[in-house]
Amino acid sequence: MTIATSPLKVMTVFGTRPDTVKMAPVVRALAEARPAIEPLVCVTAQHREMLDDVLELFEIVPDDDLDIMTADQTLTEITTRVLVGMERVLAQRKPDVVLVHGDTTTSSAAALAAFYRQIPVAHVEAGLRTTTRWEPFPEEMNRRLTGRLASYHFAPTATARLNLERENVEAADIFVTGNTVIDAFLETAERAERIAEAPEREWHGLDPERPWIFVTAHRRENHDAMPEICRALAEIAAFPRHPQILWPVHPSPRVAPIAHKILDGVAGVHLVAPMSYSATVRSIARSTLVLTDSGGLQEEAPCLGKPVLVMRRETERPEGIAAGTLKLVGADRAMIVAETRTLLEDEVAYARMARADNPYGDGQAAGRIVDWLLARLRGGPLPEEFRAASAAGRKTVR
């Protein structure tokens, strides 16, 4: 077998804060693999203001910036702008493979653009699934579409691998790596421990000696339920022990106005502007528990021993439910209040979730992805770890 000697030209494409956080370790690992790899970074700026903060934090300088964001943009507008922008970039850069992440509209559109030019797509965080295409919306269908377009699939867990196998993806094209978000989160948490204490203003008036609950809520399927979520938070803030609530409120017009209307002036509730990623990590580290409808926090918070109550009816991360790090509470006021009360008042229940093993990886996922790409796409034999995984059909990274 002839082994190619030219550098492997790998383009990473991302555009929102979450997928930038998750791809940052991959970008770094690709850069560290020079000269075997020629890395290229393309950002779409689907979320302009939230993207730039993370680019600066992880010291990423894009080679191409599509800068597509406009006010009140629709999913159709995002998709078409990414397709048009990527057509130009791919024609100019001619990458050997395009890496996209997870479930964003940027990822599915970039994968389609690469497919149109017959460039192989590698899907990072591949194989996550819920039972319906509508939840979460549009993320569930985005990742399914990307999965069909991708040639190579980096699954975070053995369960994700099984999902892909059920969809008839070839076993040799799937590799279980762990999730790159754990790489990014652990690195940021370690960095936060090394620096001096953040200034008091970062805690937005919260008492650092008292417990607090970290909250995020913005999913499209929860827009109609936002008043119910807000009323639940007001009830929690009135518990006898007066727990504090820190909520960096998403700027969406379907979220922020409702949150402020119901919760402004409620004692113990602190509604703040979206935080930097590093501030978010520090806030979670100081929190008692997390209430969220986000995807990434379901994997990140358990790294620091924080129980997560998921304000959704379904999760594409069932491993966390099985491990005990997560619990589904939906957007139902009574259930949110009851499960939060249990964790605040029942030490045994709290310890059971806080001490459960996080099933999403060991912080080495990005390196595994780069090693696999070089082995697979440069003609050399697969390392023993990869051969064993392919032969077994599945491999769990813990």
Secondary structure, 3 states (H helix, E strand, C coil): CCCCCCCEEEEEEECCHHHHHHHHHHHHHHHHCCCCEEEEEEECCCCHHHHHHHHHHCCCCCCEECCCCCCCCCHHHHHHHHHHHHHHHHHHHCCCEEEEECCCHHHHHHHHHHHHCCCCEEEECCCCCCCCCCCCCCHHHHHHHHHHHCCEEEECCHHHHHHHHHCCCCHHHEEECCCHHHHHHHHHHHHHHHCCCCCHHHHCCCCCCCCEEEEECCCHHHCCCHHHHHHHHHHHHCCCCCCEEEEECCCCCCCHHHHHHHHCCCCCEEEECCCCHHHHHHHHHHCCEEEECCCCHHHHHHHHCCCEEECCCCCCCHHHHHHCCEEECCCCHHHHHHHHHHHHHCHHHHHHHHCCCCCCCCCCHHHHHHHHHHHHHCCCCCCHHHHHHHHHCCCCCC
